[in-house]
Amino acid sequence: MDAFTTGLLQRIKATESDITRARDEGDDFLVEVEQAELDDLHRLAAEHGVEVGVTSV
């Protein structure tokens, strides 16, 4: 796995954690912001052929 793929997958995992934390804290705005970031990361992954596991976020 190259550095780009590793970094992208790490960013996705961190963003998923941020979404969970924001939900737990009841911060709906932050959930929306982080979800938009996650959507962008998934789009970027798809554009570069990076397989992302299914998540439950």
C-alpha positions as CSV (number, residue, x, y, z in Angstrom):
1,M,0.0,0.0,0.0
2,D,1.4,3.4,-1.0
3,A,1.6,6.5,1.2
4,F,-1.4,8.1,-0.6
5,T,-3.7,5.1,0.1
6,T,-2.5,4.8,3.7
7,G,-3.0,8.5,4.4
8,L,-6.4,8.5,2.8
9,L,-7.6,5.5,4.7
10,Q,-6.3,7.0,7.9
11,R,-8.2,10.3,7.2
12,I,-11.4,8.3,6.6
13,K,-11.0,6.4,9.8
14,A,-10.3,9.6,11.8
15,T,-13.3,11.4,10.2
16,E,-15.6,8.5,11.0
17,S,-14.4,8.7,14.7
18,D,-15.0,12.5,14.6
19,I,-18.6,11.9,13.4
20,T,-19.2,9.4,16.2
21,R,-17.9,11.8,18.8
22,A,-19.9,14.7,17.4
23,R,-23.1,12.6,17.5
24,D,-22.3,11.5,21.0
25,E,-21.9,15.1,22.0
26,G,-25.1,16.1,20.2
27,D,-23.3,18.5,17.9
28,D,-25.5,18.3,14.8
29,F,-23.5,21.0,12.9
30,L,-20.2,19.3,13.4
31,V,-21.8,16.0,12.3
32,E,-22.8,17.7,9.0
33,V,-19.4,19.2,8.5
34,E,-17.6,15.9,9.2
35,Q,-20.1,14.0,7.0
36,A,-19.3,16.4,4.1
37,E,-15.6,15.7,4.7
38,L,-16.2,12.0,4.7
39,D,-18.2,12.2,1.5
40,D,-15.3,14.1,-0.1
41,L,-12.8,11.5,1.1
42,H,-14.9,8.6,-0.3
43,R,-15.2,10.5,-3.6
44,L,-11.4,10.9,-3.7
45,A,-10.9,7.3,-2.9
46,A,-13.2,6.2,-5.7
47,E,-11.5,8.5,-8.2
48,H,-8.2,6.8,-7.3
49,G,-9.4,3.2,-7.1
50,V,-8.9,3.0,-3.4
51,E,-11.2,0.4,-1.8
52,V,-12.8,1.6,1.4
53,G,-14.5,-0.9,3.7
54,V,-18.2,-0.5,4.5
55,T,-18.7,1.5,7.6
56,S,-21.5,2.0,10.0
57,V,-21.2,5.7,10.5
